[in-house]
Amino acid sequence: EKDEPGKEVRVTYRELLELTCRLGNTLKRQGVKQGDRVTIYMPPCPLAVASMLACARIGAVHAVVFAGFSAESLADRIQD
């Protein structure tokens, strides 16, 4: 669901799988490999879910940070 009531995005399992595979392949093309650390900074949405699944699929350790953090707090979380 989006922030506004009544606004939602529906995704099928097949669409989620296809998006996850595309994101996983994009991450691999960018040099992300098993054991690498990835920070996902996105609002809660289907793309964020697919990003988490893509990282898990290629074996990259991921941390999720949602909006609302200052630049310093965000940097601390990424370094942690």
Backbone torsions as a table, in degrees:
resi	resn	phi	psi	omega
1	GLU	NA	147.4	176.9
2	LYS	-90.7	177.5	-177.7
3	ASP	-63.5	-32.9	-179.0
4	GLU	-84.7	132.6	178.5
5	PRO	-58.9	140.7	178.8
6	GLY	85.2	-8.0	178.5
7	LYS	-100.7	111.7	179.4
8	GLU	-139.8	157.9	177.3
9	VAL	-118.8	128.4	178.3
10	ARG	-106.2	133.7	-179.0
11	VAL	-130.4	132.6	176.1
12	THR	-80.3	164.4	176.9
13	TYR	-60.8	-37.9	-180.0
14	ARG	-64.8	-44.4	178.1
15	GLU	-62.4	-39.8	178.8
16	LEU	-65.4	-41.3	177.8
17	LEU	-63.2	-45.3	179.8
18	GLU	-62.6	-43.1	178.8
19	LEU	-65.3	-40.7	178.5
20	THR	-61.7	-44.8	179.6
21	CYS	-64.7	-41.9	178.9
22	ARG	-63.3	-43.4	179.0
23	LEU	-66.2	-39.9	177.6
24	GLY	-60.6	-43.8	178.2
25	ASN	-65.8	-37.7	177.6
26	THR	-64.7	-43.0	178.2
27	LEU	-61.4	-43.1	179.1
28	LYS	-63.3	-40.0	177.9
29	ARG	-64.7	-27.6	178.3
30	GLN	-83.9	0.2	175.4
31	GLY	98.2	4.7	178.2
32	VAL	-76.8	131.0	-179.1
33	LYS	-134.7	176.6	-178.0
34	GLN	-55.6	132.3	179.0
35	GLY	91.6	-14.4	176.7
36	ASP	-68.6	157.2	178.6
37	ARG	-105.3	132.8	-178.7
38	VAL	-128.2	134.5	172.9
39	THR	-107.8	128.0	-179.8
40	ILE	-104.8	116.5	-179.0
41	TYR	-115.9	90.6	-175.8
42	MET	-147.5	157.3	171.8
43	PRO	-72.7	160.1	177.1
44	PRO	-63.4	117.0	-179.0
45	CYS	-163.3	168.7	179.2
46	PRO	-57.3	-34.4	178.8
47	LEU	-65.3	-35.8	177.1
48	ALA	-65.9	-41.7	178.0
49	VAL	-62.5	-45.3	179.1
50	ALA	-63.1	-35.7	178.5
51	SER	-64.6	-43.2	177.5
52	MET	-63.1	-44.4	179.7
53	LEU	-65.7	-36.5	178.8
54	ALA	-64.4	-43.0	178.0
55	CYS	-61.9	-45.5	179.1
56	ALA	-62.8	-37.7	-178.1
57	ARG	-63.7	-37.4	-179.2
58	ILE	-95.0	-0.9	176.5
59	GLY	85.8	17.6	177.5
60	ALA	-87.7	135.7	176.7
61	VAL	-75.3	131.1	-177.1
62	HIS	-128.5	150.0	174.6
63	ALA	-125.7	141.1	-178.5
64	VAL	-109.4	128.7	177.5
65	VAL	-126.5	119.5	178.0
66	PHE	-91.3	165.1	-175.8
67	ALA	-59.2	162.6	175.8
68	GLY	110.5	2.9	179.6
69	PHE	-102.5	147.1	174.8
70	SER	-71.8	167.6	-180.0
71	ALA	-59.8	-39.9	-179.5
72	GLU	-67.1	-44.0	178.6
73	SER	-63.6	-39.7	178.3
74	LEU	-63.9	-44.1	178.9
75	ALA	-61.6	-40.8	178.2
76	ASP	-61.8	-42.8	-179.4
77	ARG	-66.9	-39.3	179.1
78	ILE	-65.3	-42.3	179.8
79	GLN	-67.8	-35.7	177.4
80	ASP	-64.4	NA	NA
